[in-house]
């Protein structure tokens, strides 16, 4: 029977790379890992006889780990009305009655469920998200370096503002991506597990003497002093730390912070989508997306080339932001636990699914193996043409400031705004020429113009040079990006 590896969320968005972690029939595998680790520790401290644990051969272990969620569902519906108890029943059938009597001993359902959940997110993060971030960031760095000096008009409020460079614009995006991923990576390392029992107070472990046996047993190799509890021993086998304290469930903040950082990261890619979608507008055309053979932009308007990739990139952020509401509503449970948030938490992986969908969209390769993000081109000609459209007046900022610094006693901003800009637009002349014309009847303005340093005055006729340190910033972020890529690749 073929496994059902559907991911949570819309069937349209199903990154296959995440199926080993969040594919439906794979969901019980980490639950099995937790249960098996618990059996091993019980044997190591002398609770389970050596003859019993010897039944746990590699083949038996594999069979336990291969228990499918759909099989658990079937037993739950027909018999137990409880998912973990259904899993326990199936596991007992696999290992037989001798070892089966020890399965799930001293655990409550959410010991394996919560711990397995942390394992899923940690592994998906390390094995899918991080490598994709490395590749996307490397491509960003290449684009930034290539376009660090490519002139572009900066835009605020949708209006032409001051000159920047394309590399600077891209650097602002890469900075956000790597900053948000760094935060996400930190919170991933903070994900924890729990083996603390039905209310979190380790009742069965303490009351039945297992805690004492664990303290007396030789510590695990390399285990820190004092961390020899049953909970520590089990979680150490899985590569996790326990929460400082838990109820029947983990404190929700650990995962909530991690998923919040993931949402923020999808927002960074949403910004990329918004920017590129706008820059591909016909009247702007500064970004060029490859139109592949057979692709169409409209079911009826054959002339169109819609920026569907960038629209989806931004839309994926909207979907993810909405999903995070579910995380927030599960921060509260009743007393030591209720079941209200259980079905809601099953949707949490959609946040990672959406993020990976964005990443894999950017990395989607054509028939030559070239990623989509690499194939994006900057139209230098369009950048220059757009710059030329507003170049007459875009140096209003340095001109008014230079006048104030040269001693002009009036309101230089008001002068430029109310008189010089309208004159420049009306007569289609550079702003500095308009100011010089106004100075013909304004001696104070004329005196101030005469006191502006020559190198600054010359700048007013060369607006393409007023890019500040855009190029340097671009290279600085590219350098940082390269360093982060190296660190993340280790």
C-alpha angles and dihedrals in degrees: 000000000000116000121247103232098168113147122226114269134032114358088225091069109054116141104199090210089073097050095093089058108032103014107126099244091044094058095090096052096084089043086059091049091056093047092048092048088053091052091049093052092047087054094045093055093045103257095113114050116242090241091058098048090048086073088071095090122167090261093051090046091052092049091052092049091048094059104131125224091230089058090050089049091054094052091043092054096044103035126000106030083211125092102212093041086053090052090049091052092051092046091051090053089053099047096036131234098293096061093021092073088068097050112118092000111163091002130111122209095261094053090075095029097053094039092047089051092056090048091052094052094043093051096043088049096050098038103036115013099042097048090048092050089051092053095044092047091050090055090048090054091053092051092047094051092047094050102031090116099031106122117237132168111244115228132209123177086002090295131113108267125162131335118269133157130256089241090056091053091050091046091058088056096046090049090056093046095051094041092053093044090050090055090046090050091052093051090046088060088053095057109119142188136220136219096169105122137235099331100014098256096105088242098163093041092053100034096049095045098250093120090056092049090052092052092050095045119091109273121252114269108275093006114151115249112273095017097104099111121128090252093051093046094051096044092045088062087056097045096249137118121225122246111258087245134352141178119217084305133040120264100271096223096080094063093032092059091047093050091044089058089050090053090050089052092052086052090057090055089043087058089052088051093049093048096046093044090055094042089053092059111125093244093050105031096168093135121053122200119199112251107213128217110278094014118134130194100203138016089231111011102072092185095066129101105187119203090232094154093058092042090055091046091058093039091054089060090053090052091048095048089054091050091055090066086072090057092051095050091055095058087094126062132168114266109308091348147325131194098241095100097043098089091039094055090056087073096053094094088065086080091061091041090056093047092050089046088059093046095047091047089057090046097044107133129220125220089282093054095249115142119240093241091054090052093057110109133201115225101222091185093055090046090055094044092051090048092050092054093068104022094108093071109018093098093067089115100058092038096056092042092048090052091051091048090049091058104264104162099200126077100283092187091055091047093053094041100045103031116013100045095048090048093049091049093045096049094031092233132136115274093244090056089052091051091049089052090052090048089062089077098029115068094185090055090046091052091050092050089053092055096053109109114257095240091053093045091053090054091066089069093047107052092165087073094057095088096119111209094327094128093046091048090050093053092044092055090044089054091049090046092053090050092049090049090054092048093048092047093058 
